[in-house]
């Protein structure tokens, strides 16, 4: 049973929603975050990436970064940039990109359900990234960004959501700089709240689509709070994490491509001959996009090549090993390019599919690099892998559009003004 819970969300004043909101903290580097926040004192990045307010000599993980995030959150609340709901609510959140929409419920979820595998993961986390959000959430006493969950679509949930949207006005409706439309509806009716809780309670599981580090960090903070003598009850805010949960058929997964730095003495003809032992290899005259699973593009020396994996490469009993990212790692990146651990190796970089082939070509033009274009993972494969308790290779999926940060936050403070259900 998937348990969802309303919460007293913290959100921007209606006229400031577009200014407060920003892309998620982890899709940009420090310089990009600073550029996005420049000239906008109300940007959520001043909380989620508070290093933008500090001198460059102060490191990203310095204690002062987390303290500044806390100070900025308090200032936003005191100045009325952000406000806290008077009672526990759900939200309905819709994003529209290139005419395609995804519509989900914003709620909190029990950390216990992550630990008992009601909410399933498909990726491993990196300790340093996990620790960053642990320190951030703990210092702010708030989960400042949501996790991205999905579930197998149910008609009863669709009908509840559609009925609410058609009979209520959105509290936010704006188009961000990347041309993605964001709409948010407040769900504050007790009957509707209970109907949604019951409908989601019929699900036997949910899946993390994006935000494994945020989830693991929220769970860790909940455990810390128990150990520090703070409220231990299952209804404590710290024992829940904020997420948006979307039906699977709404989601768009894009490819996650790779660029590998090679030495100046890299022998391209020899490399292509090695590839031909396990792939069919065809040099192309122009650009290239894979059309199906097990078809890859490799960019070498100013040209694209089509690679098609031979059948023996994807007939593994372990379904995770049949993913294209796993095939590439096992047969190319590891043995031919010495990328033993793609999670830590500095020679490899990952490029979200939203950036297109132009980003791969541009990176390769800057130095001694080769690029790989992969076919996107299907949501059914992601769910199947999670169902079987398997782990996908790192950087296998890139979801678009990204959840907009700053439209809703989850305070970890005990609610003395109103008791949540």
C-alpha positions in Angstrom: 0.0 0.0 0.0 1.4 3.4 -1.0 0.6 5.9 1.8 0.4 9.6 0.9 0.0 12.3 3.4 -1.0 16.0 3.1 1.3 18.5 4.6 1.5 22.2 5.4 3.5 23.2 2.3 5.7 26.2 2.1 5.3 28.0 -1.2 5.8 31.3 -3.0 3.4 34.2 -3.0 1.3 33.9 -6.1 2.9 36.9 -7.9 6.4 35.6 -7.1 6.1 32.0 -8.2 8.0 32.4 -11.5 10.8 34.4 -9.9 11.3 32.1 -6.9 11.2 28.9 -8.9 14.3 27.4 -10.7 15.7 24.2 -12.1 16.7 21.5 -9.6 19.9 22.1 -7.7 21.7 19.1 -9.3 21.4 19.9 -13.0 23.8 22.9 -12.9 27.3 23.7 -11.7 28.1 26.6 -9.3 28.8 29.0 -12.1 25.5 28.2 -13.9 23.6 28.5 -10.6 25.1 31.9 -9.9 24.2 33.1 -13.4 20.6 31.9 -13.0 20.3 33.6 -9.7 22.0 36.9 -10.8 19.7 39.9 -10.3 17.0 37.8 -8.6 17.1 38.1 -4.9 14.0 35.8 -4.6 15.5 32.8 -6.5 15.1 29.5 -4.6 18.8 28.9 -5.7 19.7 31.2 -2.8 18.5 28.5 -0.6 19.2 25.3 -2.5 22.5 26.5 -3.8 23.4 29.1 -1.2 27.0 29.2 -2.3 25.9 31.6 -5.0 25.7 34.2 -2.2 29.3 33.5 -1.0 32.8 34.4 -2.3 34.2 31.8 -4.7 37.0 30.8 -2.3 34.4 29.3 0.0 33.9 25.7 -1.1 30.5 24.2 -2.1 30.4 22.0 1.0 31.6 24.6 3.5 29.5 24.9 6.7 28.8 28.5 5.8 27.0 27.4 2.7 24.4 25.4 4.7 24.1 28.2 7.3 23.5 30.7 4.5 20.8 28.5 3.0 19.1 28.4 6.4 19.3 32.2 6.8 17.9 32.8 3.3 15.0 30.4 3.9 14.1 32.3 7.1 14.4 35.6 5.4 12.1 34.5 2.6 9.5 33.5 5.2 9.9 36.7 7.2 9.6 38.9 4.1 6.6 37.0 2.8 8.3 35.7 -0.3 7.4 32.3 0.9 4.3 31.4 3.0 3.2 28.3 4.9 -0.3 26.8 4.3 -2.7 27.2 7.2 -3.6 23.5 7.1 -2.3 20.2 5.5 -3.0 20.0 1.8 -2.1 18.2 -1.3 -1.2 19.9 -4.6 -1.8 18.9 -8.2 1.2 19.9 -10.3 1.2 19.9 -14.1 4.1 20.6 -16.5 3.7 21.1 -20.2 6.7 20.8 -22.6 6.3 20.9 -26.4 2.6 20.2 -26.1 3.0 17.1 -23.9 1.9 17.3 -20.2 2.6 15.3 -17.1 0.3 15.8 -14.1 1.0 14.5 -10.6 0.2 14.8 -6.9 2.4 16.6 -4.5 2.4 14.8 -1.2 4.6 13.4 1.5 5.6 9.8 1.8 6.7 7.7 4.7 10.4 7.1 4.9 9.5 3.7 6.3 7.9 2.9 2.9 11.3 3.5 1.2 13.0 1.3 3.7 10.5 -1.6 3.3 10.6 -1.4 -0.5 7.1 -0.1 -1.0 8.8 2.8 -2.8 11.5 1.2 -5.0 14.8 2.5 -6.2 16.8 1.6 -9.3 20.1 3.5 -8.7 22.9 3.6 -6.2 23.7 6.9 -4.5 27.1 8.5 -3.9 27.9 9.2 -0.3 29.3 12.7 -0.9 26.2 13.8 -2.8 24.0 12.2 -0.2 25.8 14.0 2.6 25.4 17.3 0.9 21.6 17.1 1.0 21.6 15.6 4.5 23.5 18.7 5.7 21.3 21.0 3.7 17.9 19.5 4.8 19.1 19.3 8.4 20.4 22.9 8.5 17.3 24.3 6.9 15.0 22.1 8.9 13.2 21.7 5.6 13.1 19.6 2.5 13.6 22.3 -0.1 13.1 20.1 -3.3 10.8 17.2 -4.1 11.6 13.7 -5.2 10.2 12.5 -8.5 8.1 9.3 -8.2 6.0 7.3 -10.6 3.3 4.6 -10.5 1.4 2.4 -12.9 -1.5 4.5 -14.1 -4.9 4.0 -12.5 -8.2 5.4 -13.9 -9.6 6.2 -10.5 -6.7 8.6 -9.8 -7.0 10.1 -13.2 -10.7 10.8 -12.7 -10.1 12.4 -9.3 -7.4 14.7 -10.6 -9.3 15.7 -13.8 -12.5 16.5 -11.7 -10.5 18.8 -9.4 -8.7 20.6 -12.2 -11.8 21.3 -14.2 -13.6 22.8 -11.2 -10.8 24.8 -9.6 -8.4 27.6 -10.7 -4.7 27.0 -10.6 -2.8 29.1 -8.0 0.2 29.2 -10.3 0.3 29.3 -14.1 3.4 30.5 -15.8 5.9 29.7 -18.5 9.6 29.4 -17.4 12.6 30.6 -19.3 13.0 27.1 -20.9 9.4 27.4 -22.3 8.0 24.8 -19.9 4.6 25.7 -18.5 4.0 25.1 -14.8 0.6 24.9 -13.1 -0.3 24.2 -9.5 -3.7 23.5 -7.9 -4.3 23.6 -4.2 -6.2 20.6 -2.9 -7.6 21.6 0.5 -10.9 19.8 0.6 -11.0 17.1 3.2 -13.2 14.8 1.1 -10.9 15.1 -1.9 -7.8 14.6 0.3 -9.3 11.4 1.7 -10.3 10.2 -1.8 -6.8 10.6 -3.0 -5.4 8.8 0.0 -7.7 5.9 -0.5 -6.9 5.7 -4.3 -3.2 5.7 -3.8 -3.6 3.2 -1.0 -4.7 0.7 -3.7 -1.2 0.8 -5.2 1.1 -1.9 -4.0 4.3 0.1 -4.9 5.7 3.3 -6.3 9.0 4.0 -8.0 11.7 6.6 -7.7 12.1 8.1 -11.2 14.6 10.8 -10.2 15.9 12.0 -6.9 17.6 9.0 -5.3 20.0 11.3 -3.4 17.2 13.5 -2.1 15.2 10.4 -0.9 18.2 8.8 0.8 19.1 12.1 2.4 15.6 12.6 3.7 15.6 9.1 5.2 18.9 9.7 6.8 17.8 13.0 8.4 14.7 11.2 9.8 17.0 8.7 11.4 19.2 11.4 12.8 16.2 13.2 14.3 15.1 10.0 16.1 18.6 9.7 17.6 18.6 13.3 18.8 15.6 12.9 20.9 13.2 14.7 18.6 9.7 13.3 17.9 10.0 9.6 16.9 6.3 9.0 15.9 5.6 7.9 12.4 3.6 11.1 11.9 6.6 13.3 12.6 7.4 15.5 9.5 11.0 14.2 9.6 9.7 10.7 9.0 8.2 11.7 5.7 9.7 13.0 2.4 8.1 15.3 -0.1 7.6 14.1 -3.7 5.6 14.5 -6.8 4.1 11.3 -8.0 3.1 11.0 -11.7 1.5 8.2 -13.7 4.0 6.3 -15.8 2.4 7.0 -19.1 2.8 10.7 -18.6 6.6 10.5 -18.4 9.2 11.3 -21.0 12.6 9.6 -20.6 15.3 10.9 -22.7 18.7 9.3 -23.4 21.7 9.9 -21.2 24.7 10.2 -23.4 28.5 9.9 -22.7 31.6 11.7 -23.7 35.0 10.1 -22.9 38.3 11.9 -22.9 41.0 10.0 -24.7 44.7 10.6 -25.1 46.3 12.5 -28.0 47.7 9.1 -29.2 44.2 7.5 -29.5 44.1 5.2 -32.5 40.6 5.6 -34.0 40.9 3.0 -36.7 42.1 0.4 -34.2 39.3 1.3 -31.9 36.7 0.9 -34.7 38.1 -2.5 -35.5 37.7 -3.6 -31.9 34.1 -2.4 -31.9 33.4 -4.4 -35.0 34.0 -7.6 -33.0 30.8 -7.1 -31.1 28.8 -4.5 -33.1 28.0 -3.9 -36.7 29.8 -0.6 -37.5 28.6 1.8 -40.2 30.2 5.2 -41.0 27.5 7.9 -41.6 27.6 11.0 -43.7 25.6 13.2 -41.4 24.0 13.3 -37.9 22.6 10.3 -36.2 19.9 9.3 -33.7 19.4 5.7 -32.5 16.0 4.4 -33.7 15.7 1.4 -31.3 17.2 -0.5 -28.4 20.8 -1.8 -28.8 21.6 0.8 -31.5 24.2 3.3 -30.6 25.9 6.3 -32.2 29.6 6.9 -31.7 31.2 10.2 -32.7 34.9 9.9 -33.6 37.1 12.3 -35.4 34.3 14.5 -36.8 32.1 11.6 -38.0 29.2 9.6 -36.6 29.1 5.8 -36.8 26.1 3.6 -36.2 26.7 0.7 -33.9 24.3 -2.2 -33.6 24.9 -4.7 -30.8 25.2 -8.3 -31.8 22.4 -10.4 -30.2 24.7 -12.2 -27.7 25.3 -8.9 -26.0 21.7 -8.5 -24.8 20.7 -12.1 -23.9 21.6 -11.9 -20.2 19.4 -13.4 -17.5 19.9 -10.2 -15.5 17.5 -7.7 -17.1 19.6 -4.8 -15.9 22.6 -6.2 -18.0 20.5 -5.9 -21.1 20.2 -2.1 -20.9 22.1 -0.2 -23.5 24.1 1.6 -20.8 25.2 -1.7 -19.3 26.1 -3.1 -22.8 28.2 -0.1 -23.5 30.0 -0.2 -20.2 30.7 -3.9 -20.3 31.8 -4.1 -23.9 33.3 -0.7 -24.7 33.8 1.8 -21.9 35.5 -0.7 -19.5 37.6 -3.0 -21.8 38.4 -0.6 -24.5 38.6 2.8 -22.8 39.5 1.8 -19.2 36.4 3.4 -17.6 36.2 0.9 -14.7 33.8 2.9 -12.5 31.7 5.4 -14.5 30.4 6.9 -11.2 33.9 8.2 -10.2 36.1 8.1 -13.3 37.1 11.7 -14.3 37.6 10.7 -17.9 33.9 10.3 -18.5 31.1 12.9 -18.6 27.4 12.5 -19.0 25.1 14.6 -21.2 21.3 14.7 -20.8 19.4 14.1 -24.0 17.7 17.5 -23.8 21.1 19.0 -24.9 21.1 17.0 -28.2 24.0 15.8 -30.4 25.2 19.4 -30.7 26.6 19.1 -27.1 28.4 15.9 -27.9 29.9 17.4 -31.1 30.9 20.6 -29.3 32.6 18.7 -26.4 34.5 16.6 -28.9 35.6 19.6 -30.8 37.2 21.1 -27.7 39.7 18.3 -27.1 40.5 14.6 -27.5 37.1 13.1 -26.9 34.8 10.5 -28.4 31.0 10.6 -27.8 28.3 8.0 -27.5 24.6 8.5 -28.1 22.3 5.9 -26.5 18.7 5.0 -27.1 16.4 6.1 -24.2 15.4 3.6 -21.5 11.7 2.8 -21.5 9.7 3.3 -18.3 8.5 -0.3 -18.3 12.2 -1.4 -18.2 12.9 0.9 -15.3 9.9 -0.5 -13.3 10.8 -4.1 -14.2 14.3 -3.6 -13.0 13.2 -2.0 -9.7 10.6 -4.8 -9.3 13.4 -7.4 -9.5 15.5 -5.5 -7.0 18.1 -4.8 -9.6 20.2 -1.6 -10.1 20.5 0.3 -13.3 23.9 1.5 -14.5 24.6 5.1 -13.4 23.2 7.9 -15.5 20.8 5.7 -17.4 17.8 8.0 -17.5 17.2 11.7 -18.1 13.6 12.8 -17.4 12.1 15.9 -19.0 10.7 18.3 -18.0 12.5 18.6 -14.7 10.5 19.3 -11.6 10.6 23.1 -10.9 12.2 23.8 -7.5 10.7 26.4 -5.2 7.0 25.9 -5.8 6.6 23.8 -2.7 8.8 23.0 0.3 8.3 20.6 3.3 9.1 21.9 6.8 10.5 19.4 9.2 9.5 21.4 12.2 6.9 19.9 14.4 3.5 21.5 13.6 2.2 23.0 16.8 -0.5 25.1 15.1 -2.3 22.2 13.3 -2.2 18.5 13.6 -1.8 16.7 10.4 -3.9 13.7 9.7 
